[in-house]
Amino acid sequence: MLDRLHAMIAKSRKGEPCALVSVCSAHPDVLRASLNWAERGDRPLIIETTSNQVNQEGGYTGTTPAQFATEITELADRLGVARERLILGGDHLGPQVWRGEGAAQAMEKARVLVRAYVAAGYEKIHLDCSQGCAGDGEPLSDALIAERSAELAVACEQASDEAGTPPPVYIIGTEVPVPGGATVQSEPAGSNTDQPEDTITATTPAAAHLTLQAHQEAFEAVGLSGVLARIVGLVVQPGVEFAPLHVHHLPMDRDPGLRSVAQSWSSLVLEAHSTDYQHPAAFHRLAELGFGFQKVGPALTFAMRQALYALDTALGFIGREIGLFATMENLMLAHPGYWQGHYAVEDRLARHFGLSDRVRYYWAQEPAQRAVHALRDRVQSTPLPEPLLLQVFDERVLERAEQLSGGLDQRLIDASIELALDPYDLSGAVQGRIAG
């Protein structure tokens, strides 16, 4: 299933601006919409889960790697999506979930984690040991990050041999953005959100070279010199990021000079994280700069949440709302662990509408599930004429929904998610159709 991944890498290394989108989400609506979008457009699709979403203990989704792999392939089969276009990836696999423990204990759990991912058939493994454990100094050195990544690679190779699965490809990097966006306190409501584009510093070529050198030495030290050719992605910072209420957009005229670093290895391209919410032209520019892997996650659950809140607002105009906003607010206040440290306690705006979309951690909880089911049932039984829907949905969402199948609720949710995915299609077909 990696043929199209390797084809992209070959084209990118020849200078052709091409890239694969990597959907980093475990939400069923996002997965359904993304799979259908890929199938209709004959696109390959990487679907990735993070170590805090899916791990041997269940993660916040309550799902193990083996369970998720089974669920996503069964979903693809039900939707009529060709399995060969689907690539499963593990994102931020390392000791992060257990970083409150000492390095020895956290790394042992990380080894169990990556073995579970590989045994489940995940083919793209992001080794991320960039965050320290209890007792580590900060920041970690390139050498220590690479040493720990090599330890995890050994565990992956062993798991592949034991399970009889094809050996995975690897993504490495030491300048790895924090999962889910910048962990800064939210801006006060009404503040100027037009932030300077140059506030996010791109990785320097010198730093990228040092990262590659450290990993080469670490992999060779544990007897994995033959695996170096399967390191196909280097996570570096191109200058994109999003905070709770603003986006740091890619400086379109800046070239950080990182493509040449990737070219110094036999089969390497660059990987960009936190590309959510960028202007559509940024994705082609990233591909020109050598970013063959472009990751998106919170923007898709943000779009899904927009659709759900919009449907409830539409019902509210005719006195039939469910009160989804209040349900989610009560849930987040009762269980603040997923947003504390990201938003101020009094910042209700950021809790619900922040670009890091911390509300996504709550959709799997029972009160949220009940409210969403009630909302969708009510939409299905309530006439919602187009003039009413135009009060709460962009016209493009309604136009896309007309092209999709399913009930009105599903079509509007899927259309919202698809429009967030469209800019990642670098063929130009989608952008041209929308512009026309």
C-alpha positions as CSV (number, residue, x, y, z in Angstrom):
1,M,0.0,0.0,0.0
2,L,3.0,2.3,0.1
3,D,3.5,2.4,-3.7
4,R,1.8,5.8,-4.0
5,L,3.7,7.1,-1.1
6,H,7.0,6.2,-2.7
7,A,5.8,7.5,-6.1
8,M,5.1,10.9,-4.4
9,I,8.6,10.9,-2.8
10,A,10.2,10.2,-6.2
11,K,8.3,13.0,-7.9
12,S,9.0,15.4,-5.1
13,R,12.7,14.7,-5.1
14,K,12.7,15.5,-8.9
15,G,11.4,18.9,-8.1
16,E,7.7,18.3,-8.9
17,P,5.4,20.1,-6.4
18,C,3.4,17.2,-5.0
19,A,2.4,16.0,-1.6
20,L,0.2,13.6,0.3
21,V,-2.3,14.8,2.9
22,S,-2.2,13.1,6.2
23,V,-5.4,13.2,8.2
24,C,-4.6,13.0,11.8
25,S,-7.9,12.2,13.5
26,A,-9.8,9.3,15.1
27,H,-13.3,10.8,14.9
28,P,-15.7,8.6,12.9
29,D,-17.3,11.6,11.0
30,V,-13.9,12.9,10.0
31,L,-12.8,9.4,8.9
32,R,-15.9,8.8,6.9
33,A,-15.8,12.1,5.1
34,S,-12.1,11.8,4.4
35,L,-12.3,8.3,3.0
36,N,-15.2,9.3,0.7
37,W,-13.3,12.4,-0.4
38,A,-10.2,10.3,-1.3
39,E,-12.2,7.7,-3.2
40,R,-14.2,10.2,-5.3
41,G,-11.0,12.0,-6.2
42,D,-8.9,8.9,-6.7
43,R,-6.5,10.2,-4.1
44,P,-4.2,8.3,-1.8
45,L,-4.9,9.1,1.9
46,I,-2.8,8.8,5.0
47,I,-4.8,8.4,8.1
48,E,-2.8,8.8,11.3
49,T,-3.6,8.4,15.0
50,T,-1.5,9.9,17.7
51,S,-0.1,8.2,20.8
52,N,-2.6,10.0,23.0
53,Q,-5.6,9.1,20.8
54,V,-4.8,5.4,20.3
55,N,-2.4,3.4,22.4
56,Q,-2.1,0.1,24.2
57,E,-4.1,1.5,27.1
58,G,-6.8,2.8,24.8
59,G,-5.9,6.5,24.7
60,Y,-8.6,9.1,25.0
61,T,-10.6,7.3,22.3
62,G,-10.6,4.0,24.2
63,T,-9.1,2.3,21.2
64,T,-6.0,0.2,20.8
65,P,-3.9,0.2,17.5
66,A,-5.3,-3.2,16.5
67,Q,-8.8,-2.1,17.1
68,F,-8.4,1.1,15.2
69,A,-6.8,-0.7,12.2
70,T,-9.7,-3.1,12.1
71,E,-12.3,-0.4,12.4
72,I,-10.8,1.8,9.7
73,T,-10.4,-1.0,7.2
74,E,-14.0,-2.2,7.9
75,L,-15.2,1.4,7.4
76,A,-13.4,1.6,4.1
77,D,-14.9,-1.6,3.0
78,R,-18.5,-0.4,3.9
79,L,-17.9,2.8,2.0
80,G,-16.6,1.1,-1.0
81,V,-13.2,2.7,-0.6
82,A,-10.3,0.8,-2.1
83,R,-8.0,-0.4,0.6
84,E,-4.9,0.2,-1.5
85,R,-5.4,3.9,-1.4
86,L,-5.3,3.9,2.4
87,I,-2.0,4.2,4.4
88,L,-2.1,3.9,8.2
89,G,0.3,6.1,10.1
90,G,1.3,6.5,13.8
91,D,1.9,10.1,14.8
92,H,4.0,11.3,17.7
93,L,4.9,7.8,18.8
94,G,7.2,8.0,21.8
95,P,7.1,8.5,25.5
96,Q,4.8,11.6,25.5
97,V,1.8,10.0,27.1
98,W,3.9,8.8,30.0
99,R,6.4,11.8,30.2
100,G,5.4,12.4,33.8
101,E,7.3,9.2,34.6
102,G,11.1,8.6,34.5
103,A,12.7,8.0,31.2
104,A,13.2,4.3,31.7
105,Q,9.6,3.6,32.5
106,A,8.2,5.9,29.9
107,M,10.5,4.5,27.2
108,E,9.5,0.9,28.1
109,K,5.8,1.9,27.6
110,A,6.8,3.6,24.3
111,R,8.4,0.4,23.1
112,V,5.2,-1.5,23.8
113,L,3.3,1.3,22.0
114,V,5.3,1.2,18.7
115,R,5.3,-2.6,18.7
116,A,1.5,-2.5,18.9
117,Y,1.2,-0.1,16.1
118,V,3.5,-2.1,13.8
119,A,1.9,-5.4,14.7
120,A,-1.5,-3.8,13.8
121,G,-0.3,-3.0,10.3
122,Y,0.6,0.6,10.5
123,E,3.0,1.4,7.7
124,K,4.2,5.0,8.5
125,I,5.7,5.5,11.9
126,H,6.6,8.9,13.3
127,L,9.3,8.4,16.0
128,D,8.9,11.3,18.3
129,C,11.1,11.4,21.3
130,S,11.4,15.2,21.3
131,Q,9.7,15.8,24.6
132,G,11.5,15.0,27.9
133,C,10.4,12.7,30.7
134,A,10.6,13.3,34.4
135,G,14.1,14.2,35.4
136,D,15.2,15.1,31.9
137,G,16.7,18.6,31.3
138,E,15.1,20.8,28.7
139,P,15.5,21.0,25.8
140,L,16.7,17.5,24.9
141,S,19.8,17.2,22.8
142,D,19.6,16.0,19.2
143,A,21.8,13.0,20.2
144,L,19.4,11.9,23.1
145,I,16.3,12.3,20.9
146,A,17.9,10.3,18.2
147,E,19.2,7.6,20.6
148,R,15.6,7.1,22.0
149,S,14.2,7.1,18.5
150,A,16.6,4.4,17.4
151,E,15.6,2.3,20.5
152,L,12.0,2.6,19.3
153,A,13.0,1.7,15.7
154,V,14.6,-1.5,17.0
155,A,11.3,-2.4,18.7
156,C,9.4,-1.7,15.4
157,E,11.7,-3.9,13.4
158,Q,11.3,-6.7,15.9
159,A,7.5,-6.4,15.8
160,S,7.5,-6.4,12.1
161,D,9.6,-9.6,11.9
162,E,7.4,-11.3,14.6
163,A,4.1,-10.3,13.0
164,G,5.2,-11.0,9.4
165,T,4.1,-7.5,8.4
166,P,6.0,-5.4,5.8
167,P,8.6,-3.3,7.5
168,P,7.4,0.3,8.1
169,V,8.8,3.6,6.8
170,Y,9.9,6.1,9.4
171,I,9.5,9.8,10.0
172,I,12.0,11.5,12.3
173,G,12.7,15.0,13.6
174,T,13.8,17.0,16.7
175,E,12.0,20.3,15.9
176,V,8.6,18.8,16.2
177,P,5.6,21.0,16.8
178,V,3.5,20.1,19.8
179,P,0.5,18.0,18.8
180,G,-2.7,20.0,18.3
181,G,-1.2,23.4,17.8
182,A,0.7,25.9,19.9
183,T,0.2,25.6,23.6
184,V,-0.1,29.3,24.4
185,Q,-2.8,31.0,26.4
186,S,-5.7,32.3,24.3
187,E,-5.9,35.9,23.3
188,P,-8.5,38.0,25.0
189,A,-11.7,38.4,23.0
190,G,-11.5,41.4,20.7
191,S,-7.7,41.4,20.5
192,N,-5.9,42.0,17.2
193,T,-5.5,38.5,15.7
194,D,-3.6,39.7,12.6
195,Q,-0.3,38.5,13.9
196,P,3.0,39.1,12.0
197,E,3.8,36.2,9.7
198,D,7.5,36.1,10.7
199,T,6.8,35.3,14.4
200,I,7.3,31.5,13.7
201,T,10.9,30.8,13.0
202,A,11.6,28.1,10.4
203,T,14.1,25.3,11.0
204,T,17.5,26.2,9.7
205,P,19.3,23.9,7.2
206,A,22.2,23.6,9.7
207,A,19.8,22.3,12.4
208,A,18.2,19.9,10.0
209,H,21.6,18.5,9.0
210,L,22.5,18.0,12.6
211,T,19.2,16.1,13.2
212,L,19.9,13.8,10.2
213,Q,23.5,13.2,11.4
214,A,22.4,12.4,14.9
215,H,19.8,9.9,13.7
216,Q,22.3,8.2,11.3
217,E,24.8,7.7,14.1
218,A,22.1,6.5,16.5
219,F,20.6,4.0,14.0
220,E,24.0,2.7,13.1
221,A,24.9,2.3,16.8
222,V,22.0,-0.1,17.3
223,G,22.7,-2.1,14.1
224,L,20.0,-0.4,11.9
225,S,22.2,1.1,9.2
226,G,20.0,-0.9,6.7
227,V,16.9,0.9,7.9
228,L,18.2,4.4,7.1
229,A,16.8,4.1,3.5
230,R,13.3,3.7,5.1
231,I,13.5,7.0,6.9
232,V,11.3,8.9,4.4
233,G,10.3,12.0,6.2
234,L,11.9,14.7,8.3
235,V,9.7,16.9,10.5
236,V,10.8,20.5,10.3
237,Q,9.2,23.8,10.9
238,P,8.5,25.7,7.7
239,G,7.0,28.7,9.5
240,V,3.4,27.7,10.0
241,E,1.4,27.4,13.2
242,F,-1.9,28.2,14.8
243,A,-2.7,29.4,18.2
244,P,-6.2,29.5,19.9
245,L,-7.5,32.5,18.0
246,H,-5.1,33.2,15.1
247,V,-3.1,31.5,12.4
248,H,0.5,32.1,11.6
249,H,0.4,31.9,7.8
250,L,3.2,30.6,5.7
251,P,5.4,33.5,4.4
252,M,4.9,32.7,0.7
253,D,8.1,34.5,-0.5
254,R,10.4,32.8,2.0
255,D,12.4,29.7,1.3
256,P,14.1,28.3,4.4
257,G,16.4,26.2,2.2
258,L,15.3,22.8,3.6
259,R,14.7,20.9,0.4
260,S,18.4,20.6,-0.2
261,V,18.8,19.0,3.2
262,A,16.2,16.3,2.3
263,Q,18.0,15.8,-1.0
264,S,21.2,14.9,0.8
265,W,19.5,11.6,1.8
266,S,18.5,8.8,-0.6
267,S,14.7,8.8,-0.2
268,L,13.7,11.7,2.1
269,V,11.1,14.5,1.9
270,L,10.0,17.0,4.4
271,E,6.9,16.7,6.7
272,A,4.9,19.7,7.8
273,H,2.8,19.6,10.9
274,S,0.2,22.2,12.0
275,T,-0.8,23.1,8.4
276,D,-4.4,23.5,9.5
277,Y,-6.2,26.7,8.5
278,Q,-3.5,27.9,6.0
279,H,-4.5,29.9,2.9
280,P,-5.1,27.5,0.0
281,A,-2.1,28.7,-1.9
282,A,0.2,27.7,1.0
283,F,-0.1,24.0,0.3
284,H,1.2,24.2,-3.2
285,R,4.0,26.4,-1.9
286,L,4.9,23.9,0.8
287,A,5.1,21.2,-1.9
288,E,7.4,23.4,-3.9
289,L,9.6,23.7,-0.8
290,G,9.9,19.9,-0.5
291,F,7.1,19.2,2.0
292,G,5.8,16.0,0.6
293,F,3.8,15.2,3.8
294,Q,1.2,17.8,4.9
295,K,-0.7,17.0,8.1
296,V,-4.1,18.2,9.1
297,G,-6.2,17.4,12.2
298,P,-7.8,20.0,14.3
299,A,-9.1,21.9,11.2
300,L,-11.2,18.8,10.3
301,T,-12.8,18.4,13.7
302,F,-13.2,22.2,13.9
303,A,-15.2,21.9,10.6
304,M,-17.3,19.1,12.0
305,R,-18.0,21.0,15.2
306,Q,-19.0,24.1,13.1
307,A,-21.6,21.9,11.3
308,L,-23.0,20.5,14.5
309,Y,-23.3,23.9,16.2
310,A,-24.8,25.3,13.0
311,L,-27.5,22.6,12.8
312,D,-28.5,23.2,16.4
313,T,-28.6,27.0,15.7
314,A,-30.8,26.4,12.7
315,L,-33.1,24.3,14.9
316,G,-33.1,27.1,17.5
317,F,-34.6,29.6,15.0
318,I,-37.8,27.4,15.0
319,G,-37.6,26.5,18.7
320,R,-36.4,23.0,18.3
321,E,-32.7,23.2,19.4
322,I,-31.0,20.5,21.4
323,G,-28.7,22.8,23.4
324,L,-25.5,21.2,22.1
325,F,-23.4,24.2,23.0
326,A,-24.5,24.1,26.7
327,T,-24.0,20.3,26.8
328,M,-20.4,20.7,25.6
329,E,-19.7,23.7,27.9
330,N,-20.9,21.7,30.9
331,L,-18.8,18.7,29.9
332,M,-15.7,20.8,29.4
333,L,-16.1,22.5,32.7
334,A,-16.7,19.3,34.6
335,H,-13.6,17.7,33.0
336,P,-11.1,20.5,32.3
337,G,-8.0,18.4,31.8
338,Y,-8.1,18.6,28.0
339,W,-8.1,22.3,27.8
340,Q,-6.5,23.6,30.9
341,G,-3.1,25.0,30.1
342,H,-4.3,25.9,26.6
343,Y,-7.1,28.4,27.5
344,A,-7.9,30.6,30.5
345,V,-10.7,29.3,32.7
346,E,-13.0,32.3,31.8
347,D,-12.4,32.0,28.1
348,R,-15.5,30.3,26.9
349,L,-15.0,31.6,23.4
350,A,-11.7,29.8,23.0
351,R,-13.0,26.6,24.6
352,H,-15.6,26.2,21.9
353,F,-14.1,28.1,18.9
354,G,-10.4,27.9,19.5
355,L,-8.4,26.7,16.5
356,S,-6.7,24.1,18.5
357,D,-10.2,22.6,18.9
358,R,-9.8,21.2,22.3
359,V,-13.5,20.4,22.3
360,R,-12.6,17.4,20.1
361,Y,-11.5,15.5,23.1
362,Y,-15.1,15.4,24.4
363,W,-17.1,14.1,21.5
364,A,-16.6,10.4,22.6
365,Q,-18.0,11.0,26.1
366,E,-21.5,9.8,26.7
367,P,-23.3,13.1,27.3
368,A,-21.9,14.5,24.1
369,Q,-22.8,11.3,22.2
370,R,-26.4,11.5,23.5
371,A,-26.7,15.2,22.5
372,V,-25.3,14.6,19.0
373,H,-27.6,11.6,18.4
374,A,-30.6,13.7,19.6
375,L,-29.5,16.6,17.3
376,R,-29.1,14.4,14.2
377,D,-32.4,12.6,14.9
378,R,-34.2,16.0,15.2
379,V,-32.6,17.3,12.0
380,Q,-33.8,14.2,10.1
381,S,-37.4,14.8,11.3
382,T,-37.5,18.6,10.9
383,P,-37.8,20.4,7.6
384,L,-34.9,22.9,7.3
385,P,-35.5,24.9,4.1
386,E,-32.5,26.4,2.3
387,P,-33.1,30.0,3.3
388,L,-32.9,28.9,6.9
389,L,-29.7,26.9,6.3
390,L,-28.1,29.9,4.5
391,Q,-28.3,31.7,7.8
392,V,-25.8,29.3,9.4
393,F,-23.9,27.6,6.6
394,D,-21.6,29.0,3.9
395,E,-23.2,28.6,0.5
396,R,-20.3,26.4,-0.6
397,V,-21.2,23.9,2.1
398,L,-24.7,23.7,0.8
399,E,-23.5,23.3,-2.7
400,R,-21.1,20.5,-1.8
401,A,-23.8,18.8,0.3
402,E,-25.9,18.5,-2.8
403,Q,-23.2,16.3,-4.4
404,L,-23.1,13.9,-1.4
405,S,-25.2,11.0,-0.2
406,G,-27.0,10.4,3.1
407,G,-29.3,12.4,5.3
408,L,-29.2,16.1,5.5
409,D,-27.2,16.1,8.7
410,Q,-24.5,13.7,7.3
411,R,-24.2,15.6,4.0
412,L,-23.7,18.9,5.8
413,I,-21.2,17.5,8.2
414,D,-19.3,15.8,5.4
415,A,-19.4,18.8,3.1
416,S,-17.9,21.0,5.9
417,I,-15.1,18.5,6.4
418,E,-14.4,18.1,2.7
419,L,-14.1,21.8,2.2
420,A,-11.3,21.9,4.8
421,L,-9.6,19.0,2.9
422,D,-9.9,20.5,-0.6
423,P,-6.9,22.8,-0.4
424,Y,-4.7,19.7,0.1
425,D,-5.6,18.4,-3.4
426,L,-2.7,19.9,-5.4
427,S,-4.1,18.7,-8.7
428,G,-5.9,22.0,-9.1
429,A,-9.2,20.3,-10.1
430,V,-10.9,21.1,-6.8
431,Q,-9.6,24.7,-6.5
432,G,-10.6,25.4,-10.1
433,R,-14.1,24.0,-9.6
434,I,-14.7,26.1,-6.5
435,A,-13.2,29.2,-8.0
436,G,-15.5,28.8,-11.0
